[in-house]
């Protein structure tokens, strides 16, 4: 929500400025981006930044929400819309290969990479992104547990290890994208990763 201001109306488009801030954080990470970097990227003055977005951390949190809403939404859709855990993971990893390599945007996933190598001063920022990532892994695990109970996946499936493995592959794909891996390479990685998943029992698959 925009901060209410008195006096002269804001002379910049808030959503455009937020998009530019998001890209700066996405490309360089939370700590590496200074207020001066942000004002240059957003093409506004520091007082306007503080008035519209609050401090740097508040701006980052809003940028993360914008990223999740505009670029990371495929994650929630894959995990919630696919009929089984295995197909959710397959969709998640293959759509990540596309999302991590979109032309004209920073490479990789902002939620994975934007708070790496942070100092203790940014511990709360790091923790907030860790919670987001762990929430995704927990949701994958819950889908696996459900499918094991329903007989869709084998009874001896290690739901926790398989979910963590899938999260690790997803995070690794993000880093590989930042290191220059292209979409085809990441799609091949997704194919290999899915071989670690046990096959579904065809007769028990949901219609």
HELIX and SHEET records of a PDB file:
HELIX    1   1 UNK A   14  UNK A   28  1                                  15    
HELIX    2   2 UNK A   35  UNK A   42  1                                   8    
HELIX    3   3 UNK A   46  UNK A   53  1                                   8    
HELIX    4   4 UNK A   56  UNK A   70  1                                  15    
HELIX    5   5 UNK A   73  UNK A   81  1                                   9    
HELIX    6   6 UNK A   85  UNK A   99  1                                  15    
HELIX    7   7 UNK A  110  UNK A  113  1                                   4    
HELIX    8   8 UNK A  120  UNK A  122  5                                   3    
HELIX    9   9 UNK A  123  UNK A  149  1                                  27    
HELIX   10  10 UNK A  159  UNK A  178  1                                  20    
HELIX   11  11 UNK A  183  UNK A  194  1                                  12    
HELIX   12  12 UNK A  202  UNK A  204  5                                   3    
END                                                                             
